[in-house]
C-alpha cells in the first residue's frame, strides 16, 4: 500500500514530466519556423536572379540574317547594365543602328515595334550628349565577320520598375543604315532588318 505522501510525490513527478513534453513540442515548432525562413531566403534569391531581362534577335526579312541578344542586368549601384552581341553577316565591315522601340511586337518586318522608346519625351540624339531617347544606342560597328558588341550602364533603365524606366516588353530593333544622331524622330536609320522582344 502507498502512503499519502508517496502518492503526492508521484502526482508531482507526473505533472513535471508532462510539462517537459510540452516544452519539447514548442521547440519542434520553432525548428519548423526556422526552416520556413530559410525557404523564404531562397525564394528571394530566385527573384533577384529573375530581374535579368533579355531579347533574342532575329531577322525581319528573308534576305538578311540577324542573330544575337541584348541583356539587361541590374547592378548594385542602381544602374542597369546592357550588353549587346550581334551578328549581321551581310553588313560585315559596316555599322548599323540599334535602338529600343516602344511596343512588344516584331511583326510586319519590325514595323509593329512602333517608334523609339522615349518615355521622357526628349528629342532623338546621341547617347549621353544633350537630349536623347532612353532607347538611343546609336551605331554598332561590325567586324569582318559581321559581329559587333556594345555595353552601356544607365540609371535610365530598370527591369520591372516604373513605366518611365522599365525595359521589359520593349523591342530591340536593328536597322539597315546608320543613325545620323540628329534627324527627328529616329535618326534616318534605314529599314528594320532585325528585331527582338525584351522579356
C-alpha positions in Angstrom: 0.0 0.0 0.0 1.2 3.5 -0.9 1.2 6.2 1.7 -0.5 9.5 1.0 3.0 11.1 0.9 4.2 8.7 -1.9 1.0 9.3 -3.9 1.6 13.1 -3.7 5.2 12.7 -4.9 4.1 10.5 -7.8 1.5 13.1 -8.9 4.0 16.0 -8.8 6.6 13.9 -10.8 4.0 13.1 -13.4 3.0 16.8 -13.8 6.6 17.8 -14.3 7.1 15.1 -16.9 4.0 16.3 -18.8 5.3 19.9 -18.7 8.6 18.8 -20.1 6.9 17.1 -23.0 5.0 20.3 -23.7 8.3 22.2 -23.9 9.7 19.7 -26.4 6.7 20.3 -28.6 7.3 24.1 -28.6 11.0 23.6 -29.5 9.9 21.5 -32.5 7.5 24.2 -33.7 10.3 26.8 -33.5 12.5 24.5 -35.7 9.8 24.4 -38.3 9.6 28.2 -38.3 13.4 28.4 -38.9 13.0 26.1 -41.9 10.3 28.3 -43.4 12.6 31.4 -43.0 15.4 29.6 -44.9 13.0 28.7 -47.7 11.9 32.4 -47.9 15.5 33.5 -48.3 15.9 31.0 -51.2 12.8 32.5 -52.9 14.2 36.0 -52.5 17.4 34.9 -54.2 15.4 33.5 -57.1 13.5 36.7 -57.5 16.8 38.6 -57.7 18.1 36.3 -60.4 14.8 36.7 -62.3 15.4 40.5 -62.6 17.7 39.9 -65.6 15.9 40.6 -68.9 16.9 39.6 -72.4 15.9 39.8 -76.0 16.9 37.3 -78.7 17.4 38.9 -82.1 16.3 37.5 -85.4 16.0 38.9 -88.9 12.8 40.5 -90.2 13.5 39.9 -93.9 14.3 36.8 -95.8 17.5 38.2 -97.4 19.3 39.4 -94.3 20.3 37.1 -91.4 20.4 38.8 -88.0 21.3 36.9 -84.8 22.3 37.9 -81.3 20.9 39.0 -78.0 20.6 42.1 -75.7 20.8 41.5 -72.0 19.8 43.9 -69.1 21.1 43.2 -65.7 20.6 45.4 -62.6 23.9 46.4 -60.9 24.4 47.2 -57.2 24.8 50.9 -57.8 21.2 51.5 -59.0 22.1 51.2 -62.7 21.3 48.6 -65.2 24.0 47.2 -67.5 23.0 46.5 -71.1 25.2 44.0 -73.1 24.6 43.6 -76.8 26.1 40.9 -79.0 25.0 40.9 -82.6 25.9 39.3 -86.0 24.7 40.6 -89.3 26.7 38.7 -92.0 25.5 40.9 -94.9 26.7 44.1 -93.2 30.2 42.9 -92.3 32.7 45.7 -92.0 30.0 48.3 -91.8 27.9 49.9 -89.0 24.3 49.5 -88.2 21.9 51.5 -85.9 20.3 49.7 -83.0 17.5 51.2 -80.9 14.9 50.3 -78.3 11.4 50.7 -79.6 8.2 51.2 -77.7 6.0 48.2 -78.4 6.4 44.4 -77.7 5.8 43.2 -81.3 8.2 42.5 -84.2 5.5 41.8 -86.9 5.4 43.4 -90.4 9.2 43.4 -90.8 9.6 45.1 -87.4 7.2 47.9 -88.1 4.9 46.8 -85.3 7.6 47.7 -82.8 6.5 51.3 -83.2 8.7 54.3 -82.7 11.7 54.8 -80.5 11.1 54.2 -76.8 11.1 57.8 -75.5 9.4 57.8 -72.1 10.9 61.2 -71.1 9.6 63.0 -74.3 13.0 64.2 -75.5 14.4 64.7 -79.0 16.3 62.0 -80.7 20.1 62.4 -80.3 23.4 60.9 -79.4 23.5 58.8 -76.2 25.0 60.7 -73.3 25.1 64.1 -75.0 22.3 66.7 -74.7 18.8 65.4 -75.4 18.3 61.7 -76.4 15.8 58.9 -76.1 16.2 56.2 -73.4 16.4 53.8 -76.4 19.0 55.7 -78.4 22.1 53.5 -78.6 23.3 54.8 -81.9 25.6 52.8 -84.2 27.3 49.5 -83.7 30.5 48.8 -85.8 30.6 45.3 -87.2 33.9 43.5 -87.8 34.9 41.5 -90.9 32.7 38.6 -89.7 29.7 40.8 -89.2 29.9 40.7 -85.4 29.6 43.6 -83.0 29.3 44.2 -79.3 28.2 47.1 -77.0 28.0 47.6 -73.3 26.2 50.5 -71.6 25.2 51.1 -68.0 22.5 53.6 -67.1 20.1 54.7 -64.4 17.5 55.5 -67.1 16.6 51.8 -67.1 15.0 49.3 -64.7 13.9 45.7 -65.1 10.3 45.7 -63.9 10.3 49.3 -62.5 8.0 52.2 -63.3 6.7 52.9 -66.8 9.4 55.6 -67.5 12.3 53.3 -66.9 11.1 49.7 -67.3 12.7 48.0 -70.3 10.5 44.9 -70.1 8.3 44.3 -73.2 10.1 46.8 -75.3 11.8 45.8 -78.6 15.3 45.9 -79.8 15.4 46.9 -83.5 18.4 46.6 -85.8 18.4 49.0 -88.8 20.0 48.6 -92.2 21.6 52.0 -92.1 23.5 54.2 -89.7 21.9 56.7 -87.3 22.9 60.3 -88.1 22.2 61.2 -84.5 20.2 64.3 -85.3 17.3 63.7 -87.7 13.9 63.6 -85.9 12.4 61.4 -84.7 14.7 58.4 -85.4 18.0 59.4 -87.0 17.2 58.4 -90.6 18.5 54.9 -89.8 17.0 52.9 -92.7 14.8 49.8 -92.8 14.3 47.4 -89.9 16.3 44.2 -90.6 16.3 42.7 -87.1 14.1 42.6 -84.0 13.7 41.0 -80.6 11.3 41.5 -77.6 12.8 42.1 -74.2 11.4 39.5 -71.7 
